[in-house]
Structures are given as C-alpha cells and as structure tokens.
Amino acid sequence: MTDSVQGMTGTITSPIREAGALGEVLISIRGGTELYLARADEPIAAWTTVLIVAVHPGRLVDVVTWIPLPTD
C-alpha cells in the first residue's frame, strides 16, 4: 500500500538540528498517527507544525515550517 502524505501537516517530535539533518514528524493518517523521518533546509524545533512538501522511499519526507493564516 502506498500513502501520499505530501501536502499534509504534521508535528515534529524529534528536532531537525541543522539543514539536511534528520528528525521525526508525527502525521495523522488513516485514522491513526504514524512517524516518518523528516528533513528540512533549516533547523526546526520539536513540537513545531510542518507541511510535508516531498515524499521519498523509506518513509522519508521533506518538510517546511507551517504557519496557518489567521481566520476572522
């Protein structure tokens, strides 16, 4: 089974300490949550919400910090 998590948001559970380094992201999918390895072009602290921008083999995803727009 393949899952496309690209475009979803998740929460960093293990920080990405420097550009290109690996961390972990928790993603809500299929009625549960799953951990993926995550990498980014900049450091990202634990508990930051991120957007998954690319998916690679081996449950590796590229992420960017996600800041939702405020709603009125």
N, C-alpha and C positions, 0 to 999 in steps of 0.2 A: 504494500500500500504506500502511496506517496502522499505527502501532505505539503501543501504550499502555504507556508506561514508568511511569505512575502506580503508586505502591506499591513500586517497585524502589529499590534503593540505588545510589549512585554515589560517585565521588571528585572533589572539587573540584580542578581543575587550574589554574585562574586564579582568584584570590581574589575574593570579593564584599567590597568595601572599605567599604560602608555600606549601610544599609537601602534597598532598592529599586534598588541598583546592579546591574549585570550582571557575572557571572563565567562560567566554563565548568565543566561537570561531565562526566566520562567515565563512561559507562554500559555495562556488559556486556550485549549483546543480540544475538540471532540468531547466536550462535557467534563474535562478534567484539566490538569496542568502538566506540562512537560518541560524538562530542562534541555536547552541547546547550548552549545559552545557559541560564544559571541566575540566578535572583534570589531574594532572601530578605528577611525583615523585620529582619535583623540582620547584621552583618559575619560572614563565615565565611572562615577561613584556608585556604590551599592545602593539599591532601592530607587534608582532613577528610572523613570519610564522612558522606553526607547521604541523606535519604529524599526521594523525589520525591512531592510532595503534590498537584500540579496540572500539567496539560499544556496549552499554548496553541499556536496556529498559529505557524509559523516556527521550530519546534524550540526553543521557549522553555518552561522548566519552573520551577515554584516549588519550593523546597527548604527543609528544616529539618535541623538537625544531628541525626545519628543516633547514639545511644548504645545499643548492644545490651545486653540484660540478661545478667548473668553466668550461666553454667550450672555446675552441680556435676558 
